[in-house]
C-alpha cells in the first residue's frame, strides 16, 4: 500500500461507477495508490450508458465561444481513438444547410474545428451537394448543400467497463451493487460505511474520497456526508434530461447526420447496431429522481417530427423500437436554455494539505469525451493532497483490448482495424463471421481471453439466446461484473435490440440455474 498511514484500508475511495468514477479509479490505481470504487448499481447503469454515443469536440459549443472546451475535447478525441480502437471508431457527419446559420459561418466554424487541435486520424471537413452524395438519397429532396465533417462514435457503456477492468488489473477493488451510505472524518481519515449487495454493512477507513456520483453528487454530500456544502453544491449542478429513440435503419450508408433544427436545437441521426438508427437528443430541464428518468411522449413526438422534417420517409412514434433517457449533471452557467449549458467540468477539493483533514474531492459536470483528462486532473489533485509523487500516464496507454499492435496506442490500430479483424476471423475460422465481428468490436484483443482454450463451437457451451453462448456469459460474469440480464443485454452488449420479447426472462432463468462458481469457494 502506498499510504503513509498504516491504519487505513485503502488510500482512495471513488464513489460512482460512471465514466468519471471508472476513469479516476483507473488513473489512481496506475499511479500506485490503493483504490476502491463503489457503485450502488451496475457500472454505467445511468448517465454513462445514456449518451448519444459520440466522442466529439462539440461543434455546436463553438457558437457559445467555448473554444477551450472544444480544443480539449478535440485533443482527447485523438487520444481515445488510439487507446480504444475497438469501441471507438471514426465517423463522418453530414450536416445539411438549412439556412439557420449562414454557409459562410458554417465554413468558418468547420475550418476552426479542423484546426483547434492536432488532427492526424480524421479527414477534414468539406462542402458537398446532396444530389451527388450518397447521404442525399435518404433526405428531403429540398435539401441541397451540406457540410461533412469527422468525429468519433463510441460504445459508451463498454468504455466505462474497460476503464474499470484496467483499474482492477492495476490493483483497484471494484465493488458493484455497493452503496456508500455514510462517511465521517475520524482521526485524519475517512470512516466509511458501505452497504454490500447482500444488504449487510461494512466499515472501511480511507485516506481520501472522490465524489463522482454524477447527478447524485450533491445528494452524496448531503445524505452520506451530512455536509452544509450540499445546499451550495445543488446550485452548481443543473440537471438536464437527454432522451433518444431507436428506429429501424433509415439509410444504407455508414455516415451520420447532424440536423440544425429550426428551433435552434441539434439532433443527430446515427447508424446504430447494424439494423437501426439512433435519433437524439432532447435537452430538457429535469427536477425528479435521476434513477427514475424516462423519455416522455412529447419527446418521442419531437424527435420523430425532427426526423420526418429531414428524411424522405416520415418517422412516427409507432416506429420506435427502443428508447432511453439519461440525466446529465451539468455546471450551472446561468444559460437561459438547457441546450446551451456548458459541458465543461469543475473539481472541488475540501481538506488535505495544511488543514490536515482527510481530503474530499467532488466532480461537477463533465462530458464523455473529456473523461480521461478529468480523471488525470483529479488524480493530480489527489496525489498532491496525499503527498504521493507519481506522474500522469493514461495518455500513453491503451485501454483493455485496444492493444492491437502493441501496448502503446498507435494510429494504425484505428486505420487498420478492419485488417486486424480479418486476421482474427482467420484465427477463429470455426466461429460465424458475424459473431467474430461482434466479439472483435466489443472485446478487441481480449477476444483471446474470451476464447482461451476453445477451438470449436462445441467448446462455446450452449447457445442460451441467439448469438449469446455460455462462453461469453462466463467471460462477462467473471471479468466484467455482469450479473443481470440488463447488464448483459443492454450494457455489456446491445443484444437486447436484436432478440425477441421474452429474451430477458429466458436469460434470467438461465442465470438463476447457473450461479457463478468462484474459485476457492
ROVEX-977396 format. One line per 10 residues: number of its first residue (from 1); their letters; for each residue x, y, z of C-alpha. Coordinates in steps of 0.1 Angstrom, whole numbers. Layout:
BEGIN
NUM) a) X/Y/Z | ...
This chain:
BEGIN
1) xxxxxxxxxx) 0/0/0 | 13/35/-9 | -4/51/21 | 18/67/47 | -8/58/73 | -9/21/83 | -44/22/99 | -64/26/67 | -79/0/44 | -70/20/12
11) xxxxxxxxxx) -58/53/0 | -88/64/-21 | -125/55/-23 | -142/66/-55 | -179/68/-52 | -197/64/-85 | -192/38/-113 | -199/60/-143 | -173/71/-168 | -157/97/-145
21) xxxxxxxxxx) -155/74/-115 | -142/44/-135 | -116/67/-153 | -104/82/-120 | -101/47/-103 | -80/36/-133 | -57/66/-131 | -53/64/-94 | -45/27/-94 | -20/32/-122
31) xxxxxxxxxx) -1/56/-100 | 5/31/-73 | -22/42/-48 | -46/17/-33 | -81/25/-46 | -116/11/-42 | -145/20/-64 | -181/16/-52 | -212/18/-73 | -246/12/-59
41) xxxxxxxxxx) -259/-2/-91 | -241/-16/-122 | -212/1/-139 | -226/27/-164 | -261/20/-152 | -273/56/-156 | -259/87/-174 | -229/70/-188 | -249/45/-208 | -275/70/-219
51) xxxxxxxxxx) -254/93/-241 | -255/100/-279 | -225/76/-282 | -201/102/-295 | -165/111/-289 | -165/146/-303 | -152/181/-299 | -186/196/-297 | -190/216/-329 | -220/235/-316
61) xxxxxxxxxx) -201/247/-285 | -181/270/-308 | -213/290/-311 | -211/297/-274 | -174/306/-276 | -162/276/-256 | -130/274/-275 | -110/259/-246 | -135/231/-241 | -137/223/-278
71) xxxxxxxxxx) -99/223/-281 | -95/200/-251 | -122/176/-264 | -107/175/-299 | -73/166/-285 | -89/139/-263 | -107/126/-294 | -74/116/-309 | -61/101/-277 | -91/79/-271
81) xxxxxxxxxx) -94/67/-307 | -59/53/-304 | -64/39/-269 | -96/20/-277 | -100/15/-314 | -124/-15/-309 | -151/5/-290 | -143/39/-306 | -142/45/-343 | -142/74/-368
91) xxxxxxxxxx) -175/86/-382 | -184/112/-408 | -213/135/-401 | -234/151/-428 | -249/185/-418 | -275/197/-443 | -275/235/-448 | -310/247/-438 | -304/284/-436 | -305/285/-398
101) xxxxxxxxxx) -269/297/-400 | -252/312/-430 | -230/289/-452 | -200/313/-446 | -205/310/-408 | -206/272/-410 | -175/271/-432 | -156/293/-407 | -168/271/-378 | -157/239/-395
111) xxxxxxxxxx) -124/255/-405 | -118/263/-368 | -130/228/-358 | -105/212/-381 | -76/232/-366 | -82/239/-329 | -62/207/-321 | -38/184/-339 | -58/161/-362 | -40/131/-376
121) xxxxxxxxxx) -66/103/-379 | -97/120/-393 | -103/137/-427 | -110/174/-429 | -145/189/-434 | -158/196/-469 | -189/210/-487 | -210/187/-508 | -241/188/-529 | -266/163/-516
131) xxxxxxxxxx) -279/154/-550 | -244/139/-558 | -237/124/-524 | -249/90/-511 | -262/107/-479 | -286/128/-500 | -307/98/-511 | -324/94/-478 | -331/131/-473 | -358/155/-482
141) xxxxxxxxxx) -350/165/-519 | -355/201/-510 | -322/200/-492 | -293/209/-515 | -260/218/-499 | -244/200/-469 | -212/201/-449 | -194/169/-440 | -170/167/-410 | -154/140/-388
151) xxxxxxxxxx) -159/129/-352 | -160/96/-334 | -186/70/-323 | -183/51/-290 | -199/22/-272 | -203/43/-241 | -211/16/-216 | -183/-6/-227 | -159/24/-224 | -168/26/-187
161) xxxxxxxxxx) -163/-12/-182 | -129/-11/-199 | -117/16/-175 | -130/-5/-146 | -113/-36/-160 | -80/-17/-163 | -83/-3/-128 | -88/-38/-114 | -58/-51/-134 | -38/-24/-116
171) xxxxxxxxxx) -50/-34/-82 | -82/-15/-77 | -111/-31/-58 | -143/-26/-79 | -174/-30/-59 | -207/-30/-78 | -241/-31/-62 | -224/-15/-32 | -236/19/-18 | -217/43/3
181) xxxxxxxxxx) -242/52/30 | -222/72/54 | -187/89/56 | -173/107/85 | -138/122/92 | -121/104/121 | -85/106/132 | -72/121/100 | -90/96/77 | -125/89/64
191) xxxxxxxxxx) -146/62/82 | -169/49/55 | -199/26/57 | -207/5/27 | -239/-14/21 | -230/-46/3 | -251/-64/-24 | -265/-88/3 | -277/-59/24 | -251/-62/51
201) xxxxxxxxxx) -228/-33/60 | -191/-30/62 | -169/-2/75 | -136/8/60 | -111/36/66 | -97/56/36 | -74/85/33 | -94/104/6 | -128/102/-10 | -137/111/-46
211) xxxxxxxxxx) -173/120/-51 | -180/111/-87 | -217/104/-82 | -228/125/-112 | -264/136/-108 | -262/124/-72 | -231/144/-64 | -250/169/-42 | -271/142/-26 | -240/123/-17
221) xxxxxxxxxx) -226/154/1 | -259/159/18 | -270/124/28 | -238/104/31 | -215/132/44 | -240/154/61 | -221/185/49 | -235/220/48 | -218/225/14 | -245/203/-2
231) xxxxxxxxxx) -270/231/-5 | -245/252/-23 | -235/223/-45 | -270/219/-57 | -268/254/-72 | -236/244/-91 | -253/215/-109 | -281/218/-134 | -298/185/-143 | -307/182/-179
241) xxxxxxxxxx) -325/152/-194 | -314/139/-227 | -336/113/-245 | -331/92/-275 | -351/69/-298 | -341/40/-319 | -359/30/-351 | -353/6/-379 | -324/18/-402 | -334/48/-422
251) xxxxxxxxxx) -304/49/-446 | -280/24/-462 | -246/42/-457 | -224/45/-426 | -223/83/-422 | -243/100/-395 | -264/132/-398 | -264/164/-377 | -296/184/-382 | -298/221/-371
261) xxxxxxxxxx) -334/223/-364 | -355/255/-368 | -359/258/-330 | -321/261/-326 | -316/225/-313 | -292/200/-326 | -304/165/-334 | -283/136/-345 | -293/105/-366 | -266/78/-363
271) xxxxxxxxxx) -263/44/-378 | -266/20/-348 | -262/-17/-343 | -262/-26/-380 | -300/-26/-384 | -311/6/-366 | -309/44/-365 | -303/63/-332 | -320/97/-331 | -313/122/-303
281) xxxxxxxxxx) -311/141/-282 | -335/163/-264 | -324/188/-237 | -350/192/-210 | -346/206/-175 | -351/178/-150 | -360/181/-113 | -370/145/-105 | -351/115/-92 | -323/107/-117
291) xxxxxxxxxx) -328/70/-111 | -364/72/-125 | -357/93/-156 | -375/82/-187 | -384/96/-221 | -419/110/-223 | -444/111/-252 | -437/147/-261 | -400/140/-265 | -408/110/-287
301) xxxxxxxxxx) -431/131/-309 | -405/158/-310 | -377/135/-322 | -400/118/-347 | -410/152/-360 | -374/164/-365 | -365/132/-383 | -396/134/-405 | -387/170/-414 | -353/160/-429
311) xxxxxxxxxx) -358/124/-441 | -378/114/-472 | -397/88/-453 | -417/100/-422 | -408/87/-388 | -438/81/-364 | -439/71/-327 | -450/36/-337 | -416/31/-355 | -397/34/-322
321) xxxxxxxxxx) -383/0/-312 | -364/13/-282 | -358/45/-263 | -337/57/-234 | -331/88/-213 | -303/100/-190 | -297/129/-167 | -266/149/-174 | -252/167/-143 | -240/200/-160
331) xxxxxxxxxx) -224/230/-145 | -249/258/-140 | -235/287/-160 | -268/306/-160 | -276/298/-196 | -312/305/-205 | -316/273/-225 | -307/238/-213 | -291/230/-247 | -266/259/-242
341) xxxxxxxxxx) -254/248/-207 | -216/242/-207 | -203/206/-209 | -171/216/-191 | -163/204/-155 | -151/217/-122 | -131/199/-95 | -136/209/-59 | -112/198/-31 | -121/200/5
351) xxxxxxxxxx) -94/193/31 | -59/179/26 | -28/199/26 | -21/222/57 | -56/217/71 | -47/181/80 | -82/170/72 | -88/139/51 | -94/152/15 | -128/151/-3
361) xxxxxxxxxx) -127/158/-40 | -161/164/-58 | -165/163/-95 | -191/186/-110 | -201/184/-147 | -181/169/-175 | -187/150/-207 | -178/116/-221 | -151/128/-244 | -131/146/-217
371) xxxxxxxxxx) -134/119/-190 | -97/109/-193 | -84/144/-189 | -108/150/-160 | -95/118/-143 | -59/129/-149 | -65/163/-133 | -84/147/-104 | -56/122/-97 | -30/151/-99
381) xxxxxxxxxx) -50/168/-71 | -53/137/-51 | -16/129/-53 | -8/164/-42 | -33/162/-12 | -19/128/-2 | 17/137/-6 | 22/110/-33 | 46/116/-61 | 36/100/-94
391) xxxxxxxxxx) 32/113/-129 | 3/111/-154 | 3/80/-175 | -30/74/-192 | -24/95/-224 | 2/69/-235 | -17/37/-225 | -42/15/-243 | -75/5/-227 | -80/-32/-223
401) xxxxxxxxxx) -84/-48/-258 | -71/-18/-276 | -35/-31/-279 | -40/-44/-315 | -4/-37/-325 | 14/-34/-291 | 9/-18/-257 | 14/17/-269 | -16/34/-286 | -10/36/-323
411) xxxxxxxxxx) -27/53/-353 | -26/21/-372 | -49/5/-347 | -76/29/-359 | -67/29/-396 | -61/-8/-399 | -87/-22/-376 | -106/-40/-404 | -73/-58/-414 | -67/-68/-378
421) xxxxxxxxxx) -103/-81/-375 | -99/-101/-407 | -68/-119/-393 | -88/-127/-361 | -115/-142/-383 | -90/-164/-399 | -75/-174/-365 | -110/-184/-352 | -123/-196/-385 | -147/-220/-368
431) xxxxxxxxxx) -168/-191/-355 | -196/-175/-375 | -182/-143/-392 | -209/-121/-377 | -202/-134/-342 | -165/-130/-345 | -170/-95/-359 | -191/-86/-328 | -165/-101/-305 | -137/-81/-322
441) xxxxxxxxxx) -156/-48/-318 | -167/-55/-282 | -136/-70/-268 | -106/-62/-290 | -76/-83/-281 | -94/-96/-251 | -113/-118/-275 | -83/-142/-269 | -92/-143/-232 | -129/-150/-240
451) xxxxxxxxxx) -119/-178/-264 | -89/-192/-245 | -89/-230/-247 | -118/-231/-272 | -113/-245/-307 | -148/-254/-319 | -184/-244/-314 | -188/-273/-290 | -163/-255/-267 | -186/-224/-266
461) xxxxxxxxxx) -212/-241/-245 | -249/-238/-250 | -265/-210/-271 | -286/-195/-243 | -301/-170/-267 | -295/-164/-304 | -258/-153/-307 | -252/-155/-269 | -232/-185/-258 | -222/-197/-224
471) xxxxxxxxxx) -186/-189/-231 | -194/-152/-234 | -217/-152/-204 | -189/-168/-183 | -165/-141/-195 | -189/-112/-188 | -196/-125/-153 | -160/-133/-143 | -143/-104/-159 | -168/-75/-163
481) xxxxxxxxxx) -191/-77/-132 | -222/-85/-152 | -249/-100/-130 | -284/-94/-145 | -300/-97/-179 | -300/-59/-183 | -263/-58/-176 | -256/-83/-203 | -282/-75/-230 | -281/-37/-228
491) xxxxxxxxxx) -248/-25/-213 | -221/-52/-220 | -238/-59/-253 | -267/-45/-272 | -282/-79/-280 | -314/-68/-264 | -322/-48/-296 | -319/-79/-317 | -337/-105/-296 | -374/-113/-294
501) xxxxxxxxxx) -396/-104/-265 | -391/-127/-235 | -353/-130/-241 | -345/-112/-208 | -367/-136/-188 | -351/-166/-205 | -317/-153/-197 | -327/-145/-161 | -338/-181/-157 | -305/-194/-170
511) xxxxxxxxxx) -286/-171/-146 | -306/-184/-117 | -299/-220/-127 | -262/-214/-132 | -248/-195/-103 | -212/-183/-109 | -187/-206/-94 | -159/-186/-77 | -125/-204/-74 | -117/-213/-38
521) x) -153/-212/-26
